[in-house]
């Protein structure tokens, strides 16, 4: 209904008519920023499902080693850039939101990302506990010295997108099903941003920008705004996607969004090498600095000083008629802890729901075990994947701080195939 109202208001405006209709009825649900940012996330410490040369550490280790910190409104998440890495890989951080979402407007104001460095594979994405049935939305992803951001969906069967949708990016694959015929395993449906400032070195040199992702029953759309070109309504806290023009990516077509995407968590991670960055090492410019990705990552800690996320804010808005988690949660300054505690009490019910999800995760594990035989048949498929928890690998179940991901053999199977133009997919 609200979507129809927004479209009607846009049409009336185009006709030069006056109407007393409100546009996007988005209200703030969750505010991840400042000193309370990490209060809304759990730290993943299992083996990387994408076979990365990485050692994900817990929050206490990340804090004591200086991999995470906050200063004012800014949040820092980096990696070990001091020590030669051991056999387990370079230490890094992967976090998952405690909250899960169905629909929403996710606005990330990002000052700096880890991309543009040989051996790195950073990502910002959403994923469900039962992959690929609950879906995956990759908002930021790339490897090595890639320029231009990759955006991808990973789903179960029966979801594809159309190139006729209104978006400015370049579609690379149209079938979102991870095992779609005629596409690389776990390729999903992908759209690449031709703007070099949307990823890596050029993004950082330009002062970063804002990624806005709108997830509705109708479509999943992603906008990127360079620093200095951010809409005023975003800055004012009253975002109106109808006024932003064409998105870089719009995933829409022969796909029932609501049946393919459900209960997604927010993920940030930085891994190294693995099924994408490692597999394409020899085909790019990074091969000139070392014979293998893992040897470079292990022996050159100073190369990763800039492999960090600097987050100004992450805000999740909900349409008035489309909320998924009760209450507005402000993961802001600790000075607001009393207020936050009240909000936390309101979240207990959703935590109970997560516990129920854990029971279903056990069923997922048994299903995964049944898939192992098929996975063995695909061992020769060494294509990089982001999958696992789609291509990024298993999802962290925040309510129990345990992983509920596909089996390791499935993760190996679901690797990404390098694209002709960029050599890889998202996890």
LOSE-924988 format. One record per residue (C-alpha): residue number from 1; residue in one letter; x, y, z. Coordinates in steps of 0.25 Angstrom, whole numbers, plus 5000, padded with zeros to 4 digits. Layout:
<torzas>
+-----+-----+------+-------+------+
:   n : res : east : north :   up :
+-----+-----+------+-------+------+
: NUM :   A :    X :     Y :    Z :
...
+-----+-----+------+-------+------+
</torzas>
This chain:
<torzas>
+-----+-----+------+-------+------+
:   n : res : east : north :   up :
+-----+-----+------+-------+------+
:   1 :   X : 5000 :  5000 : 5000 :
:   2 :   X : 5011 :  5010 : 5004 :
:   3 :   X : 5019 :  5006 : 4992 :
:   4 :   X : 5007 :  5009 : 4983 :
:   5 :   X : 5005 :  5022 : 4990 :
:   6 :   X : 5019 :  5026 : 4987 :
:   7 :   X : 5018 :  5023 : 4973 :
:   8 :   X : 5005 :  5030 : 4972 :
:   9 :   X : 5011 :  5042 : 4978 :
:  10 :   X : 5023 :  5042 : 4968 :
:  11 :   X : 5013 :  5041 : 4956 :
:  12 :   X : 5005 :  5053 : 4961 :
:  13 :   X : 5017 :  5061 : 4963 :
:  14 :   X : 5022 :  5058 : 4949 :
:  15 :   X : 5008 :  5062 : 4944 :
:  16 :   X : 5010 :  5075 : 4951 :
:  17 :   X : 4999 :  5073 : 4961 :
:  18 :   X : 4998 :  5075 : 4975 :
:  19 :   X : 4995 :  5064 : 4985 :
:  20 :   X : 4995 :  5063 : 5000 :
:  21 :   X : 5002 :  5049 : 5000 :
:  22 :   X : 5014 :  5045 : 5008 :
:  23 :   X : 5026 :  5039 : 5000 :
:  24 :   X : 5035 :  5028 : 5006 :
:  25 :   X : 5029 :  5025 : 5020 :
:  26 :   X : 5043 :  5020 : 5026 :
:  27 :   X : 5045 :  5021 : 5041 :
:  28 :   X : 5058 :  5018 : 5048 :
:  29 :   X : 5059 :  5004 : 5054 :
:  30 :   X : 5073 :  5001 : 5057 :
:  31 :   X : 5085 :  5011 : 5058 :
:  32 :   X : 5099 :  5005 : 5059 :
:  33 :   X : 5109 :  5015 : 5061 :
:  34 :   X : 5119 :  5021 : 5071 :
:  35 :   X : 5124 :  5014 : 5084 :
:  36 :   X : 5112 :  5005 : 5084 :
:  37 :   X : 5114 :  4999 : 5070 :
:  38 :   X : 5119 :  4986 : 5074 :
:  39 :   X : 5108 :  4984 : 5084 :
:  40 :   X : 5099 :  4980 : 5073 :
:  41 :   X : 5108 :  4969 : 5067 :
:  42 :   X : 5115 :  4956 : 5070 :
:  43 :   X : 5128 :  4951 : 5066 :
:  44 :   X : 5130 :  4939 : 5057 :
:  45 :   X : 5142 :  4931 : 5061 :
:  46 :   X : 5140 :  4918 : 5053 :
:  47 :   X : 5149 :  4913 : 5041 :
:  48 :   X : 5146 :  4922 : 5029 :
:  49 :   X : 5136 :  4915 : 5020 :
:  50 :   X : 5142 :  4921 : 5007 :
:  51 :   X : 5156 :  4915 : 5010 :
:  52 :   X : 5162 :  4928 : 5013 :
:  53 :   X : 5176 :  4929 : 5019 :
:  54 :   X : 5170 :  4936 : 5031 :
:  55 :   X : 5169 :  4934 : 5046 :
:  56 :   X : 5156 :  4941 : 5051 :
:  57 :   X : 5158 :  4945 : 5065 :
:  58 :   X : 5148 :  4948 : 5077 :
:  59 :   X : 5144 :  4962 : 5082 :
:  60 :   X : 5153 :  4962 : 5093 :
:  61 :   X : 5165 :  4958 : 5085 :
:  62 :   X : 5161 :  4968 : 5074 :
:  63 :   X : 5160 :  4979 : 5085 :
:  64 :   X : 5173 :  4976 : 5091 :
:  65 :   X : 5181 :  4975 : 5078 :
:  66 :   X : 5175 :  4988 : 5073 :
:  67 :   X : 5167 :  4982 : 5062 :
:  68 :   X : 5154 :  4989 : 5066 :
:  69 :   X : 5152 :  5002 : 5072 :
:  70 :   X : 5143 :  5014 : 5073 :
:  71 :   X : 5146 :  5029 : 5073 :
:  72 :   X : 5134 :  5038 : 5074 :
:  73 :   X : 5124 :  5034 : 5063 :
:  74 :   X : 5135 :  5026 : 5055 :
:  75 :   X : 5136 :  5011 : 5056 :
:  76 :   X : 5149 :  5004 : 5052 :
:  77 :   X : 5151 :  4989 : 5048 :
:  78 :   X : 5164 :  4985 : 5043 :
:  79 :   X : 5174 :  4973 : 5042 :
:  80 :   X : 5187 :  4969 : 5048 :
:  81 :   X : 5197 :  4978 : 5040 :
:  82 :   X : 5209 :  4976 : 5050 :
:  83 :   X : 5212 :  4961 : 5050 :
:  84 :   X : 5217 :  4950 : 5040 :
:  85 :   X : 5205 :  4941 : 5040 :
:  86 :   X : 5205 :  4927 : 5045 :
:  87 :   X : 5199 :  4915 : 5038 :
:  88 :   X : 5185 :  4918 : 5042 :
:  89 :   X : 5186 :  4931 : 5034 :
:  90 :   X : 5185 :  4946 : 5037 :
:  91 :   X : 5177 :  4950 : 5048 :
:  92 :   X : 5164 :  4958 : 5044 :
:  93 :   X : 5150 :  4961 : 5049 :
:  94 :   X : 5136 :  4956 : 5044 :
:  95 :   X : 5124 :  4961 : 5051 :
:  96 :   X : 5109 :  4957 : 5049 :
:  97 :   X : 5097 :  4966 : 5054 :
:  98 :   X : 5089 :  4960 : 5066 :
:  99 :   X : 5077 :  4965 : 5059 :
: 100 :   X : 5071 :  4958 : 5047 :
: 101 :   X : 5063 :  4966 : 5036 :
: 102 :   X : 5051 :  4964 : 5026 :
: 103 :   X : 5051 :  4976 : 5017 :
: 104 :   X : 5057 :  4989 : 5021 :
: 105 :   X : 5065 :  5001 : 5016 :
: 106 :   X : 5080 :  4999 : 5020 :
: 107 :   X : 5089 :  5011 : 5019 :
: 108 :   X : 5104 :  5010 : 5021 :
: 109 :   X : 5112 :  5023 : 5022 :
: 110 :   X : 5126 :  5017 : 5020 :
: 111 :   X : 5139 :  5026 : 5020 :
: 112 :   X : 5149 :  5015 : 5017 :
: 113 :   X : 5148 :  5000 : 5012 :
: 114 :   X : 5159 :  4989 : 5012 :
: 115 :   X : 5159 :  4987 : 4997 :
: 116 :   X : 5170 :  4990 : 4986 :
: 117 :   X : 5180 :  4982 : 4993 :
: 118 :   X : 5186 :  4969 : 4988 :
: 119 :   X : 5181 :  4957 : 4996 :
: 120 :   X : 5169 :  4964 : 5002 :
: 121 :   X : 5155 :  4960 : 5000 :
: 122 :   X : 5145 :  4969 : 5008 :
: 123 :   X : 5130 :  4969 : 5008 :
: 124 :   X : 5118 :  4975 : 5014 :
: 125 :   X : 5106 :  4966 : 5012 :
: 126 :   X : 5093 :  4960 : 5017 :
: 127 :   X : 5090 :  4946 : 5019 :
: 128 :   X : 5080 :  4936 : 5025 :
: 129 :   X : 5083 :  4924 : 5034 :
: 130 :   X : 5078 :  4914 : 5024 :
: 131 :   X : 5086 :  4916 : 5012 :
: 132 :   X : 5083 :  4917 : 5000 :
: 133 :   X : 5068 :  4916 : 5004 :
: 134 :   X : 5068 :  4929 : 5012 :
: 135 :   X : 5076 :  4936 : 5002 :
: 136 :   X : 5088 :  4945 : 5002 :
: 137 :   X : 5090 :  4960 : 4998 :
: 138 :   X : 5104 :  4964 : 4995 :
: 139 :   X : 5105 :  4979 : 4995 :
: 140 :   X : 5120 :  4982 : 4995 :
: 141 :   X : 5130 :  4971 : 4990 :
: 142 :   X : 5143 :  4970 : 4983 :
: 143 :   X : 5157 :  4964 : 4983 :
: 144 :   X : 5171 :  4969 : 4981 :
: 145 :   X : 5173 :  4981 : 4973 :
: 146 :   X : 5159 :  4981 : 4967 :
: 147 :   X : 5152 :  4994 : 4963 :
: 148 :   X : 5137 :  4995 : 4963 :
: 149 :   X : 5128 :  4989 : 4973 :
: 150 :   X : 5121 :  4975 : 4971 :
: 151 :   X : 5107 :  4973 : 4976 :
: 152 :   X : 5100 :  4959 : 4976 :
: 153 :   X : 5088 :  4951 : 4980 :
: 154 :   X : 5089 :  4936 : 4984 :
: 155 :   X : 5077 :  4928 : 4985 :
: 156 :   X : 5070 :  4915 : 4984 :
: 157 :   X : 5063 :  4911 : 4970 :
: 158 :   X : 5053 :  4920 : 4964 :
: 159 :   X : 5059 :  4934 : 4964 :
: 160 :   X : 5064 :  4942 : 4953 :
: 161 :   X : 5066 :  4956 : 4949 :
: 162 :   X : 5063 :  4965 : 4937 :
: 163 :   X : 5073 :  4974 : 4930 :
: 164 :   X : 5061 :  4983 : 4926 :
: 165 :   X : 5060 :  4988 : 4940 :
: 166 :   X : 5064 :  5002 : 4943 :
: 167 :   X : 5078 :  5002 : 4948 :
: 168 :   X : 5092 :  5008 : 4944 :
: 169 :   X : 5101 :  4996 : 4946 :
: 170 :   X : 5105 :  4985 : 4937 :
: 171 :   X : 5098 :  4972 : 4939 :
: 172 :   X : 5108 :  4960 : 4938 :
: 173 :   X : 5098 :  4948 : 4941 :
: 174 :   X : 5083 :  4947 : 4942 :
: 175 :   X : 5080 :  4935 : 4950 :
: 176 :   X : 5081 :  4936 : 4965 :
: 177 :   X : 5080 :  4921 : 4967 :
: 178 :   X : 5094 :  4916 : 4973 :
: 179 :   X : 5093 :  4904 : 4964 :
: 180 :   X : 5087 :  4910 : 4951 :
: 181 :   X : 5091 :  4903 : 4938 :
: 182 :   X : 5100 :  4911 : 4929 :
: 183 :   X : 5106 :  4919 : 4940 :
: 184 :   X : 5118 :  4917 : 4949 :
: 185 :   X : 5114 :  4909 : 4962 :
: 186 :   X : 5109 :  4919 : 4972 :
: 187 :   X : 5110 :  4931 : 4963 :
: 188 :   X : 5096 :  4936 : 4966 :
: 189 :   X : 5091 :  4948 : 4959 :
: 190 :   X : 5101 :  4959 : 4959 :
: 191 :   X : 5102 :  4974 : 4955 :
: 192 :   X : 5115 :  4982 : 4955 :
: 193 :   X : 5117 :  4997 : 4957 :
: 194 :   X : 5125 :  5003 : 4946 :
: 195 :   X : 5129 :  5015 : 4955 :
: 196 :   X : 5143 :  5012 : 4960 :
: 197 :   X : 5140 :  5021 : 4972 :
: 198 :   X : 5130 :  5010 : 4977 :
: 199 :   X : 5141 :  5001 : 4982 :
: 200 :   X : 5155 :  5000 : 4988 :
: 201 :   X : 5166 :  5010 : 4985 :
: 202 :   X : 5158 :  5020 : 4978 :
: 203 :   X : 5147 :  5019 : 4988 :
: 204 :   X : 5156 :  5022 : 4999 :
: 205 :   X : 5164 :  5033 : 4992 :
: 206 :   X : 5150 :  5040 : 4989 :
: 207 :   X : 5146 :  5040 : 5004 :
: 208 :   X : 5137 :  5028 : 5003 :
: 209 :   X : 5122 :  5030 : 5002 :
: 210 :   X : 5108 :  5024 : 5005 :
: 211 :   X : 5103 :  5010 : 5001 :
: 212 :   X : 5087 :  5010 : 5002 :
: 213 :   X : 5080 :  4996 : 5000 :
: 214 :   X : 5065 :  4996 : 4999 :
: 215 :   X : 5059 :  4982 : 5001 :
: 216 :   X : 5044 :  4981 : 4998 :
: 217 :   X : 5034 :  4970 : 4993 :
: 218 :   X : 5036 :  4976 : 4979 :
: 219 :   X : 5051 :  4978 : 4978 :
: 220 :   X : 5065 :  4979 : 4984 :
: 221 :   X : 5071 :  4992 : 4980 :
: 222 :   X : 5085 :  4997 : 4983 :
: 223 :   X : 5090 :  5012 : 4982 :
: 224 :   X : 5104 :  5017 : 4983 :
: 225 :   X : 5106 :  5032 : 4986 :
: 226 :   X : 5120 :  5038 : 4986 :
: 227 :   X : 5124 :  5047 : 4997 :
: 228 :   X : 5119 :  5061 : 4994 :
: 229 :   X : 5107 :  5055 : 4986 :
: 230 :   X : 5100 :  5049 : 4997 :
: 231 :   X : 5085 :  5053 : 4997 :
: 232 :   X : 5080 :  5063 : 5008 :
: 233 :   X : 5069 :  5054 : 5012 :
: 234 :   X : 5079 :  5043 : 5016 :
: 235 :   X : 5087 :  5053 : 5024 :
: 236 :   X : 5075 :  5058 : 5031 :
: 237 :   X : 5070 :  5044 : 5035 :
: 238 :   X : 5058 :  5045 : 5026 :
: 239 :   X : 5062 :  5036 : 5014 :
: 240 :   X : 5053 :  5036 : 5002 :
: 241 :   X : 5058 :  5026 : 4991 :
: 242 :   X : 5048 :  5031 : 4981 :
: 243 :   X : 5056 :  5043 : 4980 :
: 244 :   X : 5069 :  5037 : 4978 :
: 245 :   X : 5068 :  5034 : 4963 :
: 246 :   X : 5072 :  5020 : 4957 :
: 247 :   X : 5080 :  5011 : 4966 :
: 248 :   X : 5093 :  5005 : 4962 :
: 249 :   X : 5086 :  4991 : 4964 :
: 250 :   X : 5072 :  4987 : 4963 :
: 251 :   X : 5069 :  4972 : 4965 :
: 252 :   X : 5055 :  4970 : 4960 :
: 253 :   X : 5049 :  4960 : 4950 :
: 254 :   X : 5044 :  4946 : 4951 :
: 255 :   X : 5046 :  4945 : 4966 :
: 256 :   X : 5037 :  4944 : 4978 :
: 257 :   X : 5046 :  4953 : 4987 :
: 258 :   X : 5038 :  4949 : 5000 :
: 259 :   X : 5040 :  4934 : 4997 :
: 260 :   X : 5055 :  4935 : 4994 :
: 261 :   X : 5059 :  4945 : 5005 :
: 262 :   X : 5056 :  4943 : 5020 :
: 263 :   X : 5062 :  4946 : 5033 :
: 264 :   X : 5075 :  4952 : 5029 :
: 265 :   X : 5087 :  4956 : 5037 :
: 266 :   X : 5097 :  4968 : 5034 :
: 267 :   X : 5111 :  4963 : 5032 :
: 268 :   X : 5124 :  4971 : 5031 :
: 269 :   X : 5137 :  4963 : 5029 :
: 270 :   X : 5151 :  4963 : 5023 :
: 271 :   X : 5157 :  4950 : 5018 :
: 272 :   X : 5170 :  4947 : 5010 :
: 273 :   X : 5172 :  4939 : 4998 :
: 274 :   X : 5163 :  4927 : 4998 :
: 275 :   X : 5153 :  4922 : 4987 :
: 276 :   X : 5153 :  4936 : 4980 :
: 277 :   X : 5165 :  4945 : 4983 :
: 278 :   X : 5174 :  4933 : 4984 :
: 279 :   X : 5169 :  4926 : 4972 :
: 280 :   X : 5170 :  4938 : 4963 :
: 281 :   X : 5184 :  4942 : 4968 :
: 282 :   X : 5192 :  4937 : 4956 :
: 283 :   X : 5183 :  4944 : 4946 :
: 284 :   X : 5185 :  4958 : 4951 :
: 285 :   X : 5195 :  4968 : 4954 :
: 286 :   X : 5197 :  4963 : 4969 :
: 287 :   X : 5205 :  4951 : 4963 :
: 288 :   X : 5217 :  4960 : 4961 :
: 289 :   X : 5218 :  4962 : 4976 :
: 290 :   X : 5219 :  4948 : 4980 :
: 291 :   X : 5217 :  4934 : 4975 :
: 292 :   X : 5205 :  4931 : 4983 :
: 293 :   X : 5194 :  4939 : 4991 :
: 294 :   X : 5196 :  4932 : 5004 :
: 295 :   X : 5211 :  4934 : 5004 :
: 296 :   X : 5209 :  4949 : 5001 :
: 297 :   X : 5199 :  4951 : 5012 :
: 298 :   X : 5207 :  4943 : 5022 :
: 299 :   X : 5220 :  4950 : 5020 :
: 300 :   X : 5216 :  4965 : 5017 :
: 301 :   X : 5208 :  4970 : 5029 :
: 302 :   X : 5211 :  4984 : 5026 :
: 303 :   X : 5204 :  4983 : 5013 :
: 304 :   X : 5191 :  4982 : 5021 :
: 305 :   X : 5191 :  4995 : 5029 :
: 306 :   X : 5180 :  5000 : 5020 :
: 307 :   X : 5172 :  4987 : 5020 :
: 308 :   X : 5161 :  4993 : 5030 :
: 309 :   X : 5147 :  4998 : 5030 :
: 310 :   X : 5144 :  5012 : 5035 :
: 311 :   X : 5129 :  5013 : 5038 :
: 312 :   X : 5122 :  5026 : 5041 :
: 313 :   X : 5109 :  5020 : 5043 :
: 314 :   X : 5100 :  5008 : 5039 :
: 315 :   X : 5085 :  5011 : 5040 :
: 316 :   X : 5073 :  5002 : 5037 :
: 317 :   X : 5060 :  5008 : 5034 :
: 318 :   X : 5046 :  5001 : 5033 :
: 319 :   X : 5034 :  5005 : 5025 :
: 320 :   X : 5023 :  5008 : 5035 :
: 321 :   X : 5015 :  4996 : 5030 :
: 322 :   X : 5027 :  4986 : 5029 :
: 323 :   X : 5035 :  4985 : 5042 :
: 324 :   X : 5042 :  4972 : 5046 :
: 325 :   X : 5049 :  4974 : 5059 :
: 326 :   X : 5041 :  4981 : 5071 :
: 327 :   X : 5046 :  4994 : 5076 :
: 328 :   X : 5056 :  5004 : 5071 :
: 329 :   X : 5070 :  5000 : 5076 :
: 330 :   X : 5081 :  5011 : 5077 :
: 331 :   X : 5095 :  5004 : 5077 :
: 332 :   X : 5101 :  5018 : 5080 :
: 333 :   X : 5109 :  5024 : 5090 :
: 334 :   X : 5110 :  5017 : 5104 :
: 335 :   X : 5104 :  5030 : 5110 :
: 336 :   X : 5091 :  5025 : 5105 :
: 337 :   X : 5092 :  5011 : 5112 :
: 338 :   X : 5080 :  5013 : 5121 :
: 339 :   X : 5071 :  5016 : 5109 :
: 340 :   X : 5078 :  5005 : 5101 :
: 341 :   X : 5075 :  4995 : 5113 :
: 342 :   X : 5060 :  4998 : 5111 :
: 343 :   X : 5061 :  4995 : 5097 :
: 344 :   X : 5068 :  4982 : 5099 :
: 345 :   X : 5057 :  4978 : 5108 :
: 346 :   X : 5048 :  4979 : 5096 :
: 347 :   X : 5057 :  4970 : 5088 :
: 348 :   X : 5056 :  4958 : 5097 :
: 349 :   X : 5044 :  4953 : 5089 :
: 350 :   X : 5052 :  4953 : 5076 :
: 351 :   X : 5064 :  4946 : 5083 :
: 352 :   X : 5054 :  4935 : 5087 :
: 353 :   X : 5051 :  4934 : 5072 :
: 354 :   X : 5065 :  4932 : 5069 :
: 355 :   X : 5066 :  4921 : 5079 :
: 356 :   X : 5055 :  4914 : 5071 :
: 357 :   X : 5063 :  4917 : 5058 :
: 358 :   X : 5075 :  4909 : 5065 :
: 359 :   X : 5066 :  4897 : 5066 :
: 360 :   X : 5063 :  4898 : 5051 :
: 361 :   X : 5078 :  4899 : 5049 :
: 362 :   X : 5080 :  4885 : 5054 :
: 363 :   X : 5071 :  4881 : 5043 :
: 364 :   X : 5080 :  4888 : 5033 :
: 365 :   X : 5092 :  4881 : 5038 :
: 366 :   X : 5086 :  4868 : 5035 :
: 367 :   X : 5082 :  4873 : 5021 :
: 368 :   X : 5096 :  4877 : 5019 :
: 369 :   X : 5101 :  4864 : 5023 :
: 370 :   X : 5093 :  4858 : 5012 :
: 371 :   X : 5099 :  4867 : 5002 :
: 372 :   X : 5113 :  4862 : 5004 :
: 373 :   X : 5113 :  4851 : 4994 :
: 374 :   X : 5109 :  4861 : 4983 :
: 375 :   X : 5119 :  4870 : 4988 :
: 376 :   X : 5130 :  4860 : 4986 :
: 377 :   X : 5126 :  4859 : 4971 :
: 378 :   X : 5129 :  4873 : 4970 :
: 379 :   X : 5143 :  4873 : 4976 :
: 380 :   X : 5149 :  4877 : 4963 :
: 381 :   X : 5142 :  4889 : 4962 :
: 382 :   X : 5152 :  4899 : 4968 :
: 383 :   X : 5144 :  4911 : 4964 :
: 384 :   X : 5144 :  4922 : 4975 :
: 385 :   X : 5131 :  4924 : 4982 :
: 386 :   X : 5126 :  4933 : 4992 :
: 387 :   X : 5115 :  4924 : 4996 :
: 388 :   X : 5116 :  4915 : 5009 :
: 389 :   X : 5107 :  4925 : 5016 :
: 390 :   X : 5105 :  4928 : 5001 :
: 391 :   X : 5119 :  4932 : 4996 :
: 392 :   X : 5123 :  4938 : 5009 :
: 393 :   X : 5121 :  4925 : 5016 :
: 394 :   X : 5114 :  4920 : 5029 :
: 395 :   X : 5105 :  4930 : 5036 :
: 396 :   X : 5107 :  4933 : 5051 :
: 397 :   X : 5095 :  4930 : 5059 :
: 398 :   X : 5096 :  4942 : 5069 :
: 399 :   X : 5087 :  4936 : 5079 :
: 400 :   X : 5096 :  4925 : 5082 :
: 401 :   X : 5110 :  4930 : 5077 :
: 402 :   X : 5111 :  4917 : 5069 :
: 403 :   X : 5111 :  4916 : 5054 :
: 404 :   X : 5100 :  4909 : 5046 :
: 405 :   X : 5106 :  4908 : 5032 :
: 406 :   X : 5107 :  4898 : 5021 :
: 407 :   X : 5116 :  4887 : 5023 :
: 408 :   X : 5131 :  4889 : 5019 :
: 409 :   X : 5129 :  4880 : 5006 :
: 410 :   X : 5117 :  4889 : 5002 :
: 411 :   X : 5126 :  4901 : 5004 :
: 412 :   X : 5136 :  4896 : 4995 :
: 413 :   X : 5126 :  4892 : 4984 :
: 414 :   X : 5119 :  4906 : 4985 :
: 415 :   X : 5131 :  4914 : 4981 :
: 416 :   X : 5131 :  4926 : 4971 :
: 417 :   X : 5135 :  4925 : 4957 :
: 418 :   X : 5144 :  4937 : 4953 :
: 419 :   X : 5137 :  4946 : 4943 :
: 420 :   X : 5143 :  4949 : 4930 :
: 421 :   X : 5144 :  4964 : 4934 :
: 422 :   X : 5148 :  4963 : 4949 :
: 423 :   X : 5151 :  4949 : 4952 :
: 424 :   X : 5142 :  4945 : 4963 :
: 425 :   X : 5129 :  4945 : 4971 :
: 426 :   X : 5125 :  4949 : 4985 :
: 427 :   X : 5125 :  4939 : 4996 :
+-----+-----+------+-------+------+
</torzas>
